[in-house]
Amino acid sequence: MDAQHIEHIWWDGKIVPKTNEAMLAIARGGHKFMPGPDEPRFWLMAIGIILILIGGGRLAYKHFTK
């Protein structure tokens, strides 16, 4: 309740956070990986997938050209 960036509303007789569960978990410190260009892990995974696809394409090209 002391986090200023989380808004609270009155719902069914009690105060509840006005956000979805994923954003609430992140705001409370439970960092979960949310894919997007602002996450370094996103770029590492994207580069890894691209390198795997390039390597697989190169192997397939060598296989079919022999």
N, C-alpha and C positions, 0 to 999 in steps of 0.2 A: 504494500500500500504506500510505501514511502518513495517509490520510483516516480519521478515527476513526468516522465515521458509516456507513462501508461495512463490512459484516461479510464475512469471508473463510472459506472452508471448504476442506478437503482433498479433492480430486476427481481420481481417476486419476493419482496420484503428483505432483500439483502443487497449489499454492494458487490458488484462483479466487474472484472476488467472488460473494457470495451475493445476487444481484439480477438483474433482467432487463436487457437491453441498453439500453432507453430510459432507465431510471432511472440506470444506470451512466454513460451519456453526459452526463446532466444533472449528476450528482454530480462528474464530472471537469471540468465547466466548459463543455461543449458544449451550451449552452442551446438546446433545441428547444421549439417552441410546443406545449404540452400544453393543449388546451381545458379550461376550467373556470372557475368564478366567481372564483377567486383571481387570475386573470391579467387585467391591464388590457386586453390585446388582445382577449380574449374579449368584454368589454363593448363595445369599439369596434366589433367586427364584428357583434355582436348588434344594437346600435343602428343601424348602417348597414343591415343587412338589414331591420330593422323599418321604417326610413324609406323604403327602396325599395319595400317591400310596400305601405305606406300611400300613397305617391305613385302607384304603379301602380293601386291600387284606386280612388283618386280620379279618375285619368284614365279608367279603365274606367267608373266611375259617370257621369262627364260625357258620355262617348261614348254610353252606352246611354240616358240620359235625354233626349237631344236628339231 
